[in-house]
Amino acid sequence: MRRLNFLVMILLTAQLFDSGSALSAAPVFIDMGDGTVVDTVSHTRWLKNANCFEKKDWFTAYYSSVGNLASPQCGLRDGSVAGDWSLPTLMQLKSVYTDAGSYAALSQFFGNVMQDMYWASTPDSTWKDFVNMKDGTSGVGYNNNNFYVWPINNESLNSFIVLSSSGRDFGFVDVYTTTPSRTFTINNNATFDLVVTDISFTDGDTSMFALDRGDGTGGTCGTASKTLPPGSGCTISVSFTPAVYYRKIYAMLHIASNDPLSPSLDVKLGGTGVSPPVSWWKAENNATDSAGNNHGTLLATSIVLENGTATASCSKGTTITASTTLYGANSSWIGCGSCTTGVASCSIAFNNGTCGGDPTPNIAKLGRLDVTCGGSFPSGMIGQAFSFDGSTAQYVAIPHSSSLNLTTKSLTTGHSVAFWVKLNTLPAPGNHFQLVSKWADGVEHKQINILPNGTVSYFLFGPNVTVTSATTLQTGVWNHVAATYDGEEMNIYINGGRDAHATASGNVADGTGRLFLGYNPDTAFAGGEEPFNGLLDEVLWYNLPLLNGQISLLSTTDRRLTVTTSGTGSGMVTTNVTPGILSWSGATGTANYPANTSVTLTATPENGSSFSGWSVECTGSVPCTLIMTGPHIATATFTMNDSIRIGMATKPYGTVNLAYAVAQDGDIIKALGINFTGDATLNRPVAVTLQGGYDSGFGSRSGNTTLDGNLSIGSGSVIIDGFVMK
C-alpha cells in the first residue's frame, strides 16, 4: 500500500523536527482529490486530466466524449454522472490559462496539458472557438478539425454565509401593484458563529423594494446584529412595487457579516414593471376578454325597410345560437318571429302580415334582425380569430365597463389599441371598415378604420384629430396595427414600427357606449361604413400610451424565447424542440418558435455547479414548460470543497500541489482526512509540513489523509504527519 521513493523517505526522516507554520496567500488552483481541480478565480471545476480523450472533432468532443463523461472515467472519483460535464466556454478556457499565467504553471496543477488547441463550447454551427494552451491565444476552427478536449463542471466556492429563496427576480409585475412578500433565508454554513451586522438595500431602484427584517424572533433576523450559530439561519422578506413600466428594475440587497470569505454579500434583486391591457379580446370562447372580464357577443345584424326581407349570416365556422327581431318605428315596436338555431343564416320578411300586425299605421316602418353567433373559429395569428365575411353587418359587441375608461393612476391620460388584422378585401371607394370603435353621442368617439386604399386611420373625439398611416395594408396577409395617444401626439404603428403621427392635445373623454369590433351599428347611420371582410385577432385595449418597445414585443411574429443564465456558477439550458435550439451569446440564449409551440426548458449545471432555480416566467427547479403564444423570458440561476488549508488561514486549496505552490518556509499544509487522487510533486526550496487527518472545519484531527499517487521531492524538504501513501 505504501509507495514512497527512497529519496523521499530519507528527506522525511532528516527533517522530522524542522516544521513551522505561517499564513499564506490564497492559491489559484485547488486539487479536490477526486480527479478534479478548482480554479478559485473563476469558480470553475475542471477535469484534472487535461487529455483524457486525445484529439476529437468538435461534435464528437461535445456530444460523445464530454457528454458521456462520468465517474470513474478519466480518474474521476467525484460521483459525477453523464450529463454533468460540458465543454468550457471560450471565456472559461481562456481564464484557466490566464489564472495559471503560463503553460508551465498550468502543468503543475493539471495532468497531461498539451501545448496545442482545445475546443470551446461555441454555439455557432460551423466554426468553433479554441484556445491554444501553449500560449493562451484563441481562434476559430472548422468543426471537423481535431483538437484536444478538456471538460468542465463548476463547483460552489463562495462564502460561508448563504442567501436562499424561491427566486431573486420578481418577474413581470403590473405597475403600482405590490407583490406578495418573498422570504429570503440567511444561512450559516460555517463551523463557527457568524454575526450579521447589516441588512439593507444599497444601490439601484431601492424605493420600489420593501425590506422587512422582522423583530429578531420567530426565526427572523431583526434590525440589530444577529448571531447565527453553525447550521442556523434567519429570515427576511422583500416585496416589489414597480413604479415604471417596461424597464428592468434592480436593487442591491447588502448583507454584512464577519464571514472571512465574504464579509460583504451583495445580491441583486430584480423585476420588470409592465402596463397590461385593461381588456383583451380573442376568439377562444367567443368574445373572451382575457384581461378585464368584460365579455362581448359575436353578432350579425340586418336592417330593412317595411316589406323587405332581412338576412343575417354568421361567419364561417359559427352558427346562430339566438335571435331577436323588431318591427316598427319611433317608440312602437313588435317582434316578428325568430330564427332556427344551429344554422349559419336566417331570413325574416318584415311586413304587417308576417309580423302579426301594424305597430305604427300610416308610418313607414323598419325591420331589424339580430342574430347571436357561436361555435368554432378559424385559426388566427395567435390561437383563433374573429372572422367577418362582409356579407352582412357582422360584429362583436362589448358592453361598456369601467375597465374601458382611460384614466389610470399616476399616468398621463392616454389611449392605446393594438390588434392583428388580415384583410380578405378592401372597402369600396367612399367606404371604410370600422375595425375597432367606441362611441357615445357628443361624449366619446375612438375609432380605427381601414380606408379603400388599404391605409389605417385613427380618430379621437376630444383632440378631434385624425392620423392616417403612410403604409397600405395588403390583402391576404397578417399585419399588426397599434394606435396610441399620450396627450401630445397620436401615433399609428404598423408591424412594430411607427408609421405616422400627428400633434394632438385635449381630454379623451370616457362614455358609456359599447365597444365594437368589425362594425359599429350605432354609427352606421352616418354612412360609408362597410361590413368588414377579414380576420381580427388579439384586440388589446389600454388605458395608457404604449411605448415603442412594448409595441415591438406585441408585433413580434416569431414567438421569441429568451433565456439567461445567472449566478456564480455555470450550466446549460436546453430545449426539447428541434428546430428551436437556443442560440447563445454570452449568458443569453434565444430561439424562435411557431405559435403555440410547447417548449420545455431543462437546466443542467456544469460539474461543480448546482441549479438554484428558475425566475421571471419560470419558477421552481424542475424543467419548465412554456406555451409560445408570444415572447417569453426565463432566467436559470446556477450557484458555484474546502479540503486543504495553510496554517491558520481559511482560504481553501484542495490539493497538496496547490497549497505547496504558494507555501512559504515553515508553513503547515493541513489536509482533511479524505482521499486525494493524483501525484504530488514538491520541487521548491522551502521546508514545509504536510499534516493530514483533519476533521471538517480544520478544528481537530481524528484520522489520516490518503494520497492515492506518487509523492516526489526534487528539492527542499517536508515533514509528513498523518498521511498514508497508497
JOLINWO-V313459 format. One record per residue. N is the residue number from 1. RES is the residue in one letter. SS is DSSP state (alpha for helix, beta for strand, coil for the rest). Layout:
n = (N | N)
res = (RES | RES)
ss = (SS | SS)
This chain:
n = (1 | 2 | 3 | 4 | 5 | 6 | 7 | 8 | 9 | 10 | 11 | 12 | 13 | 14 | 15 | 16 | 17 | 18 | 19 | 20 | 21 | 22 | 23 | 24 | 25 | 26 | 27 | 28 | 29 | 30 | 31 | 32 | 33 | 34 | 35 | 36 | 37 | 38 | 39 | 40 | 41 | 42 | 43 | 44 | 45 | 46 | 47 | 48 | 49 | 50 | 51 | 52 | 53 | 54 | 55 | 56 | 57 | 58 | 59 | 60 | 61 | 62 | 63 | 64 | 65 | 66 | 67 | 68 | 69 | 70 | 71 | 72 | 73 | 74 | 75 | 76 | 77 | 78 | 79 | 80 | 81 | 82 | 83 | 84 | 85 | 86 | 87 | 88 | 89 | 90 | 91 | 92 | 93 | 94 | 95 | 96 | 97 | 98 | 99 | 100 | 101 | 102 | 103 | 104 | 105 | 106 | 107 | 108 | 109 | 110 | 111 | 112 | 113 | 114 | 115 | 116 | 117 | 118 | 119 | 120 | 121 | 122 | 123 | 124 | 125 | 126 | 127 | 128 | 129 | 130 | 131 | 132 | 133 | 134 | 135 | 136 | 137 | 138 | 139 | 140 | 141 | 142 | 143 | 144 | 145 | 146 | 147 | 148 | 149 | 150 | 151 | 152 | 153 | 154 | 155 | 156 | 157 | 158 | 159 | 160 | 161 | 162 | 163 | 164 | 165 | 166 | 167 | 168 | 169 | 170 | 171 | 172 | 173 | 174 | 175 | 176 | 177 | 178 | 179 | 180 | 181 | 182 | 183 | 184 | 185 | 186 | 187 | 188 | 189 | 190 | 191 | 192 | 193 | 194 | 195 | 196 | 197 | 198 | 199 | 200 | 201 | 202 | 203 | 204 | 205 | 206 | 207 | 208 | 209 | 210 | 211 | 212 | 213 | 214 | 215 | 216 | 217 | 218 | 219 | 220 | 221 | 222 | 223 | 224 | 225 | 226 | 227 | 228 | 229 | 230 | 231 | 232 | 233 | 234 | 235 | 236 | 237 | 238 | 239 | 240 | 241 | 242 | 243 | 244 | 245 | 246 | 247 | 248 | 249 | 250 | 251 | 252 | 253 | 254 | 255 | 256 | 257 | 258 | 259 | 260 | 261 | 262 | 263 | 264 | 265 | 266 | 267 | 268 | 269 | 270 | 271 | 272 | 273 | 274 | 275 | 276 | 277 | 278 | 279 | 280 | 281 | 282 | 283 | 284 | 285 | 286 | 287 | 288 | 289 | 290 | 291 | 292 | 293 | 294 | 295 | 296 | 297 | 298 | 299 | 300 | 301 | 302 | 303 | 304 | 305 | 306 | 307 | 308 | 309 | 310 | 311 | 312 | 313 | 314 | 315 | 316 | 317 | 318 | 319 | 320 | 321 | 322 | 323 | 324 | 325 | 326 | 327 | 328 | 329 | 330 | 331 | 332 | 333 | 334 | 335 | 336 | 337 | 338 | 339 | 340 | 341 | 342 | 343 | 344 | 345 | 346 | 347 | 348 | 349 | 350 | 351 | 352 | 353 | 354 | 355 | 356 | 357 | 358 | 359 | 360 | 361 | 362 | 363 | 364 | 365 | 366 | 367 | 368 | 369 | 370 | 371 | 372 | 373 | 374 | 375 | 376 | 377 | 378 | 379 | 380 | 381 | 382 | 383 | 384 | 385 | 386 | 387 | 388 | 389 | 390 | 391 | 392 | 393 | 394 | 395 | 396 | 397 | 398 | 399 | 400 | 401 | 402 | 403 | 404 | 405 | 406 | 407 | 408 | 409 | 410 | 411 | 412 | 413 | 414 | 415 | 416 | 417 | 418 | 419 | 420 | 421 | 422 | 423 | 424 | 425 | 426 | 427 | 428 | 429 | 430 | 431 | 432 | 433 | 434 | 435 | 436 | 437 | 438 | 439 | 440 | 441 | 442 | 443 | 444 | 445 | 446 | 447 | 448 | 449 | 450 | 451 | 452 | 453 | 454 | 455 | 456 | 457 | 458 | 459 | 460 | 461 | 462 | 463 | 464 | 465 | 466 | 467 | 468 | 469 | 470 | 471 | 472 | 473 | 474 | 475 | 476 | 477 | 478 | 479 | 480 | 481 | 482 | 483 | 484 | 485 | 486 | 487 | 488 | 489 | 490 | 491 | 492 | 493 | 494 | 495 | 496 | 497 | 498 | 499 | 500 | 501 | 502 | 503 | 504 | 505 | 506 | 507 | 508 | 509 | 510 | 511 | 512 | 513 | 514 | 515 | 516 | 517 | 518 | 519 | 520 | 521 | 522 | 523 | 524 | 525 | 526 | 527 | 528 | 529 | 530 | 531 | 532 | 533 | 534 | 535 | 536 | 537 | 538 | 539 | 540 | 541 | 542 | 543 | 544 | 545 | 546 | 547 | 548 | 549 | 550 | 551 | 552 | 553 | 554 | 555 | 556 | 557 | 558 | 559 | 560 | 561 | 562 | 563 | 564 | 565 | 566 | 567 | 568 | 569 | 570 | 571 | 572 | 573 | 574 | 575 | 576 | 577 | 578 | 579 | 580 | 581 | 582 | 583 | 584 | 585 | 586 | 587 | 588 | 589 | 590 | 591 | 592 | 593 | 594 | 595 | 596 | 597 | 598 | 599 | 600 | 601 | 602 | 603 | 604 | 605 | 606 | 607 | 608 | 609 | 610 | 611 | 612 | 613 | 614 | 615 | 616 | 617 | 618 | 619 | 620 | 621 | 622 | 623 | 624 | 625 | 626 | 627 | 628 | 629 | 630 | 631 | 632 | 633 | 634 | 635 | 636 | 637 | 638 | 639 | 640 | 641 | 642 | 643 | 644 | 645 | 646 | 647 | 648 | 649 | 650 | 651 | 652 | 653 | 654 | 655 | 656 | 657 | 658 | 659 | 660 | 661 | 662 | 663 | 664 | 665 | 666 | 667 | 668 | 669 | 670 | 671 | 672 | 673 | 674 | 675 | 676 | 677 | 678 | 679 | 680 | 681 | 682 | 683 | 684 | 685 | 686 | 687 | 688 | 689 | 690 | 691 | 692 | 693 | 694 | 695 | 696 | 697 | 698 | 699 | 700 | 701 | 702 | 703 | 704 | 705 | 706 | 707 | 708 | 709 | 710 | 711 | 712 | 713 | 714 | 715 | 716 | 717 | 718 | 719 | 720 | 721 | 722 | 723 | 724 | 725 | 726)
res = (M | R | R | L | N | F | L | V | M | I | L | L | T | A | Q | L | F | D | S | G | S | A | L | S | A | A | P | V | F | I | D | M | G | D | G | T | V | V | D | T | V | S | H | T | R | W | L | K | N | A | N | C | F | E | K | K | D | W | F | T | A | Y | Y | S | S | V | G | N | L | A | S | P | Q | C | G | L | R | D | G | S | V | A | G | D | W | S | L | P | T | L | M | Q | L | K | S | V | Y | T | D | A | G | S | Y | A | A | L | S | Q | F | F | G | N | V | M | Q | D | M | Y | W | A | S | T | P | D | S | T | W | K | D | F | V | N | M | K | D | G | T | S | G | V | G | Y | N | N | N | N | F | Y | V | W | P | I | N | N | E | S | L | N | S | F | I | V | L | S | S | S | G | R | D | F | G | F | V | D | V | Y | T | T | T | P | S | R | T | F | T | I | N | N | N | A | T | F | D | L | V | V | T | D | I | S | F | T | D | G | D | T | S | M | F | A | L | D | R | G | D | G | T | G | G | T | C | G | T | A | S | K | T | L | P | P | G | S | G | C | T | I | S | V | S | F | T | P | A | V | Y | Y | R | K | I | Y | A | M | L | H | I | A | S | N | D | P | L | S | P | S | L | D | V | K | L | G | G | T | G | V | S | P | P | V | S | W | W | K | A | E | N | N | A | T | D | S | A | G | N | N | H | G | T | L | L | A | T | S | I | V | L | E | N | G | T | A | T | A | S | C | S | K | G | T | T | I | T | A | S | T | T | L | Y | G | A | N | S | S | W | I | G | C | G | S | C | T | T | G | V | A | S | C | S | I | A | F | N | N | G | T | C | G | G | D | P | T | P | N | I | A | K | L | G | R | L | D | V | T | C | G | G | S | F | P | S | G | M | I | G | Q | A | F | S | F | D | G | S | T | A | Q | Y | V | A | I | P | H | S | S | S | L | N | L | T | T | K | S | L | T | T | G | H | S | V | A | F | W | V | K | L | N | T | L | P | A | P | G | N | H | F | Q | L | V | S | K | W | A | D | G | V | E | H | K | Q | I | N | I | L | P | N | G | T | V | S | Y | F | L | F | G | P | N | V | T | V | T | S | A | T | T | L | Q | T | G | V | W | N | H | V | A | A | T | Y | D | G | E | E | M | N | I | Y | I | N | G | G | R | D | A | H | A | T | A | S | G | N | V | A | D | G | T | G | R | L | F | L | G | Y | N | P | D | T | A | F | A | G | G | E | E | P | F | N | G | L | L | D | E | V | L | W | Y | N | L | P | L | L | N | G | Q | I | S | L | L | S | T | T | D | R | R | L | T | V | T | T | S | G | T | G | S | G | M | V | T | T | N | V | T | P | G | I | L | S | W | S | G | A | T | G | T | A | N | Y | P | A | N | T | S | V | T | L | T | A | T | P | E | N | G | S | S | F | S | G | W | S | V | E | C | T | G | S | V | P | C | T | L | I | M | T | G | P | H | I | A | T | A | T | F | T | M | N | D | S | I | R | I | G | M | A | T | K | P | Y | G | T | V | N | L | A | Y | A | V | A | Q | D | G | D | I | I | K | A | L | G | I | N | F | T | G | D | A | T | L | N | R | P | V | A | V | T | L | Q | G | G | Y | D | S | G | F | G | S | R | S | G | N | T | T | L | D | G | N | L | S | I | G | S | G | S | V | I | I | D | G | F | V | M | K)
ss = (coil | coil | coil | coil | coil | alpha | alpha | alpha | alpha | alpha | alpha | alpha | alpha | alpha | coil | coil | coil | coil | coil | coil | coil | coil | coil | coil | coil | coil | coil | coil | beta | beta | beta | coil | coil | coil | coil | beta | beta | beta | beta | coil | coil | coil | coil | beta | beta | beta | beta | coil | beta | coil | coil | coil | coil | coil | coil | beta | coil | alpha | alpha | alpha | alpha | alpha | alpha | alpha | alpha | coil | coil | coil | coil | coil | coil | coil | alpha | alpha | alpha | coil | coil | coil | coil | coil | coil | coil | coil | coil | coil | beta | beta | coil | coil | alpha | alpha | alpha | alpha | alpha | alpha | alpha | alpha | alpha | alpha | alpha | coil | coil | alpha | alpha | alpha | alpha | alpha | alpha | alpha | coil | beta | coil | coil | coil | coil | coil | beta | beta | beta | coil | coil | coil | coil | coil | coil | coil | beta | beta | beta | beta | beta | beta | coil | coil | coil | coil | beta | beta | beta | beta | beta | beta | coil | coil | coil | coil | beta | beta | coil | coil | beta | beta | coil | coil | coil | coil | coil | coil | coil | coil | beta | beta | beta | beta | beta | coil | coil | coil | beta | beta | beta | beta | beta | beta | coil | coil | coil | beta | coil | coil | coil | beta | beta | beta | beta | beta | beta | beta | coil | coil | coil | coil | coil | beta | beta | beta | beta | beta | beta | beta | beta | beta | beta | beta | coil | alpha | alpha | alpha | beta | beta | beta | beta | coil | coil | coil | coil | coil | coil | coil | beta | coil | coil | coil | coil | coil | beta | beta | beta | coil | coil | coil | coil | beta | beta | beta | beta | beta | beta | beta | beta | beta | coil | coil | coil | coil | coil | beta | beta | beta | beta | beta | beta | beta | beta | beta | beta | beta | coil | coil | coil | coil | coil | coil | beta | beta | beta | beta | beta | beta | beta | beta | beta | beta | beta | coil | coil | coil | coil | beta | beta | beta | beta | coil | coil | coil | coil | beta | beta | beta | coil | coil | coil | coil | coil | coil | beta | beta | beta | beta | beta | beta | beta | beta | beta | beta | coil | coil | coil | beta | beta | beta | beta | beta | coil | coil | coil | coil | beta | beta | beta | beta | beta | beta | beta | beta | beta | beta | beta | beta | coil | coil | beta | beta | beta | coil | coil | coil | coil | coil | coil | coil | coil | coil | coil | beta | beta | beta | beta | beta | coil | coil | coil | coil | coil | coil | coil | coil | coil | coil | coil | coil | coil | coil | coil | coil | beta | beta | beta | beta | beta | beta | beta | beta | beta | beta | coil | coil | coil | beta | coil | coil | coil | coil | beta | coil | beta | beta | beta | beta | coil | coil | coil | beta | beta | beta | beta | beta | beta | coil | coil | coil | alpha | alpha | alpha | coil | coil | coil | coil | coil | coil | coil | coil | coil | coil | beta | beta | beta | beta | beta | beta | beta | beta | beta | coil | coil | coil | coil | coil | coil | coil | coil | beta | beta | beta | beta | beta | beta | beta | beta | beta | coil | coil | coil | beta | beta | beta | beta | beta | beta | beta | beta | coil | coil | coil | coil | beta | beta | beta | beta | beta | coil | coil | coil | coil | beta | beta | beta | beta | coil | coil | coil | coil | coil | coil | beta | coil | coil | beta | beta | beta | beta | beta | beta | beta | beta | coil | coil | coil | beta | beta | beta | beta | beta | beta | coil | coil | beta | beta | beta | beta | beta | beta | beta | coil | coil | coil | coil | coil | coil | coil | coil | coil | coil | coil | beta | beta | beta | coil | coil | coil | coil | coil | coil | alpha | alpha | alpha | coil | coil | beta | coil | coil | coil | beta | beta | beta | beta | beta | beta | beta | beta | beta | beta | coil | coil | coil | coil | coil | alpha | alpha | alpha | alpha | alpha | alpha | alpha | coil | coil | coil | coil | coil | beta | beta | beta | beta | beta | beta | beta | coil | coil | coil | coil | beta | beta | beta | beta | beta | coil | coil | coil | coil | coil | coil | coil | beta | beta | beta | coil | coil | beta | beta | beta | beta | beta | coil | coil | coil | coil | beta | beta | beta | beta | beta | beta | beta | beta | beta | coil | coil | coil | coil | beta | beta | beta | beta | beta | beta | beta | coil | coil | coil | coil | coil | coil | coil | beta | beta | beta | beta | beta | coil | coil | coil | beta | beta | beta | beta | beta | beta | beta | beta | coil | coil | coil | coil | beta | beta | beta | coil | coil | coil | coil | coil | coil | coil | coil | coil | alpha | alpha | alpha | alpha | alpha | alpha | alpha | coil | coil | coil | coil | coil | beta | beta | beta | beta | beta | coil | coil | beta | beta | beta | coil | coil | beta | beta | beta | beta | beta | beta | beta | beta | beta | beta | beta | beta | beta | beta | beta | coil | coil | coil | coil | coil | coil | beta | coil | coil | coil | beta | beta | beta | beta | coil | coil | beta | beta | beta | beta | beta | beta | beta | beta | beta | beta | beta | coil | beta | beta | beta | coil)
